[in-house]
Amino acid sequence: MASALTVLRRLYLSIYNWLVFVGWFQVLFLALKALKESGHEHVYNAVEKPLLLAQSAAVMEILHGLIGLVRSPVSSTLPQIGSRLYLTWGILWSFPEIRTHILVTSLVISWAITEIIRYSFFGMKEAFGFAPSWHLWLRYSTFLVLYPTGISSEVGLIYFALPYIKASEKYCFRMPNKWNFSFDYFYAAILALGIYVPGSPHLYRYMLGQRKRALSKSKKE
């Protein structure tokens, strides 16, 4: 029974990882194609559908951690996925005025390369039980460049979206109301920017620790 469950778990995770890999590969292909043919102003429109699908699929990784399908701690998975979903839906999808900014291109390309490597790595591990050493190195090394470019793009896009957030008052909830509660999306965006200040270095250090452990373990094997 246990072995059957293990097979089903690996089969499910393999299919999940390879499907999301295909989604991110499509995002990268369309982004580079639009960048070459039309310029950075058209990148978002070219990648919107696969980007929304591929990024939203990452919600499953929180569930995977909660029910023990994977060993990744939810405490590290949740902020990463939460910030990505916030940018995807709460900024880019919600405020079209920001979609033509050049930082959208750097964001999408940074995310896509990172996720193509990550999902194919775990897809290989689940499907075949191993991944080549070069793939392991890419999985735990490319973030050294792509994490700073991705985070910088995220912070920049939130900042440049602030005037549009304030002017539109989208997602704001004003008093008086029967719940005696108010919410201002503009100040929530400012709070999000504030969280990036301590959060980003902490997460980067965590990833450096992961890299050190993974590569040292690989050398021993």
N, C-alpha and C positions, 0 to 999 in steps of 0.2 A: 504493500500500500504506500509506504513512504517513498519507494523508488518511483512509483507511478506519479506521485505528486511532484517529485523532483523533476521528472521528465516534462510534465505539464507546465511547471513553473518556468523551466528553461525554454520550452517551446513558446510560451506566451511572451516572455521577455525578449526572446529573439525576434519574434514577429513585430512586437512593439518598437524595438530599437531600429529595425531595418525600415519599417514604415515611416518613422519620424526622420530617419536619415534621408530617405527619398524626398520628403517634404523640404528639408533644409537644403538639399542639393538643388532642388528646383528653385528655391529662393535665391541661392547664389548665382545659378545660371541666368535667371531672369534679371537679377540686379546688374550683373556684368554686361549683359546684352543691352539693357536699357541705358546703362552708363556709356557704352560705346556708341550706340546709335542715336540716342536722344539727349544725353546729358543727365546730370544728377537730379535735375528737377522732376524727372519722370520715373525715378527708381521706385518710389513708394507705390505708385499706381500699378507698376509692372509686377510687384511682389506681394501686393496686399493680401490676396486670398490665401496663397500657400503660407505666408507669414503668420496670418491669424490662426490658421489651422495647426501649423507646426508648433507655434509657441503655446497655444492653448492646450495642446496635447501633453505638455510638460506637467500639467496639473496632476496627471496620473502618477508622476514620480513621487509626489507627496503621499498619495495613497499607498504606493508601493512601500515606502518607508514606514508608514503607520502600521501596515499589516505584516511587515517583516519579509516582504518578497526580496528586498535588497538591503544591504547593510549600511547604506548611506544614512547618516543621522538627519532627521527631519529638521533639526535646529539649524543646519547649514543649507539644506535644500530649500526650505521655505523662503528665506530672504532672497535667495537668488532668483527663484521662480516668481516670487511676488513682485520683485522690482521689474522683471522682464514683462510680466503681464500688465503691470501699471503703465509701462512705456508703450506697450503694444496697443492696449485698449484705452487706457486713461489719458494718453497724450496723443499718439499718432492717429488712432481711429477717431477719437473724440474731437480733435481740433485740426481740421484739414489745412488750416493756414500754415501749419508748421511742416507739412509733408514735403515741401520742395527745398527745404534747407539741406545744405550739403552734409550736415551731420547725420542725416537719415542714411545716406550712403555708407558712411564709415560705421554707423551702428549696425546696419543690416549685414554688411560684409564681415564685420568682426564676429557678430553672432553666428552667422551661417558657417564660417570656416570652423569656429569652435565646435559647433554642434555636429557638423559633418564628421569631424574627427572623433568626437565623444561618442556619438551614437553608433558609428561603425565599429569603434573599439569594443563597446559593450555588446554589440551585435555579434562580433566575432567570438567574444568570450562565451556568450550564451550558446551560440550555434555550434562552435567547435571546441570549446573548452580552453582556448588559448588565443593570444593575439601576438603577431610578430613583434620583435624587440623595437623595430623602428616605429611601429604603431604605438607602442607603449610610450616611447620617447616623445612622439608628437602629442599624445594625450596629455602628458604631464609637463610639457615644455612650451607649447605655443601660447598658453595663457600669459606667459611672461610679457608678451607684446600685445596680444589680443584683449586681455582683461583691461589694461589701461586705456586702450583705444575705445573699447566698448563702454567702459564706465564714463570716460570723458564725454563720449557722445550722448550717453543717457543724461548726465548732469546738464550738458549744454542744451539739449532739447527741452528738458523741463524748464530751464531758465528762460529760453526764448519763447516758450509757450505761455509764460506767466501773463503777459499783457492780454493775450486772447482769452485766457482763463478768466481773468478779472473782468474783461469787457462783456463776455458772454453770460457770466453768472451760471453757467451750466453746472448741474449737479449740486447747486446750492439749496439749502433748506432754511427758509427764513421764519422767524417768529413774527407774530403770534401764531401758534398752532396748538392743537389739543394735547400734543406730547410735551409742550413747553421746551422744545429743543431746536437748536439751530446748527447748521453746518455750512462752512464756507470752503469750497473746493480750492480757492486761491490760496488760503492759508494752509490747507492740507498739502498743496504742492510745495509750498515753502518748507513745511515740516519734512516732507520727503527729501528735499535737498539737504536739509540739516542732518538727516539720518545717514546720507551718503558720506558725510565727513568722517565720522568714526567707523561707520560700517564697512566702507571700501577697504581701508588698510587692514582691518581685522580679517576680512574675508581673504584678502591677498596673502596675508601671513598664514592663514589656514591652508590655502592652496599650495604655498611653498612647502609647508610641512608635509602635505600629501605627496608632493613631488619627491621630496627627499626620501620618504619611506618607500614609495613605489619603485624608484630607481635603484635604491640600495638593495631592496629585496630582489629585484631583477638580476643584479650583479651576483648575488649569492647563489641564485639558481643557475 
